[in-house]
Amino acid sequence: MMFETREEEVRRKAEEAKREGLIEGKAEGKAEGILEARERIVLRMLRDGLPAEDVAEILSLAIEDVRDIARRNGIELP
């Protein structure tokens, strides 16, 4: 059985942390991309004249989320 030196252990743990960081970063990036795409879809639907309630129902979102997206992007809702 081989034992790793302190230097090898530190190097191994650094590599593990790097891999975990990359995995976490990819997951966060993916989630952010999904949110951005959802916002673009909401905006397009609102700009095409769909009522906020219909947008929320079609996309399975809370009406408050649709209204927040509209407000952040300067769209006034009735």
Secondary structure, DSSP 8 states (H G I E B T S, - for coil): -----HHHHHHHHHHHHHHHHHHHHHHHHHHHHHHHHHHHHHHHHHHTT--HHHHHHHHT--HHHHHHHHHHTT----
